[in-house]
Amino acid sequence: MLAGLYVVALAAAVPRGAGGHGRGGNWSSAEARRFWGPTRTADTADGADGAASGVRRISGSARHFDGVPSVGVLFYAGEDMKDHHCTASVVHSPKGNLIVTAGHCGFSEGASFVPDYQQGAGAQPYGVWTVDRAFADPRRDDYGDGSDLDFAFATVRPDGRGRQIERVTGANRLVRTPGFTNLVTVIGYPSADSDPADQAVRCAALTARLAGHNQLKMRCDGFTSGTSGSPWLLHFSEKAGTGDLVGVLGGLNGGGPDGDDADRVSYSPVNDDEIFKLYLDAINGREPRR
């Protein structure tokens, strides 16, 4: 009942289209809390989706597919697009210009985002978007407690027609991780060196807690080099190609264990207060200080 009321309230408060265009000034923490709304437990809905469509069944192995507009690759201008180094996704924001990835991916000068990347295409279906500014938690590290902060946001510049990216691709909704056990859809782009198909992969996986860390883990073959930053989505809609983002592939050791399980097990930091603090920094254009 509360979830239904929240959807109605959100629809009234947030303009349709580019994720909240027309809001003036900076967002406050109070506005942000209203925007995020109450935490939803997704166990029942996820189970229903899986039973009804068959798409959400736990697969244990990633499969290639055509991709979705809200997820794509990061690469550096001047390089062959085959050299994409991480995955990122569009996340809903007031200006409609925000992407999220893993903190260890970094954004050097000339970084660009290609949504729904298609290998060998003469023109990418949703264009190439220049990264404007990146936001990462300064306490992030590959190990220890700092690995729980392995997420980053970046703003991208409008396209040649003045449109913000969210109007073109749609966006996932950043939400709190409801718990350690979730049935998620994970979408990523392995590097061409790791997977010669150079194509998007997806997997439906059941998450659990990574012992000793505020992180999720999943077991699914195929999330190799290049998939850092892949969104972990609840309530994924096949029609819209979006869902509720509860994590991004990253965390301890860059997002997975060493050894034989390196390509079979992946991690994600939990979405808690820290990622929402960084989100507020990003949408307000503030340098993160902790």
Summary of the structure (lengths in Angstrom):
residues: 290
radius of gyration: 17.5
end to end distance: 37.4
largest distance: 51.3
contacts: 986
relative contact order: 0.19
helix: 23%
strand: 27%
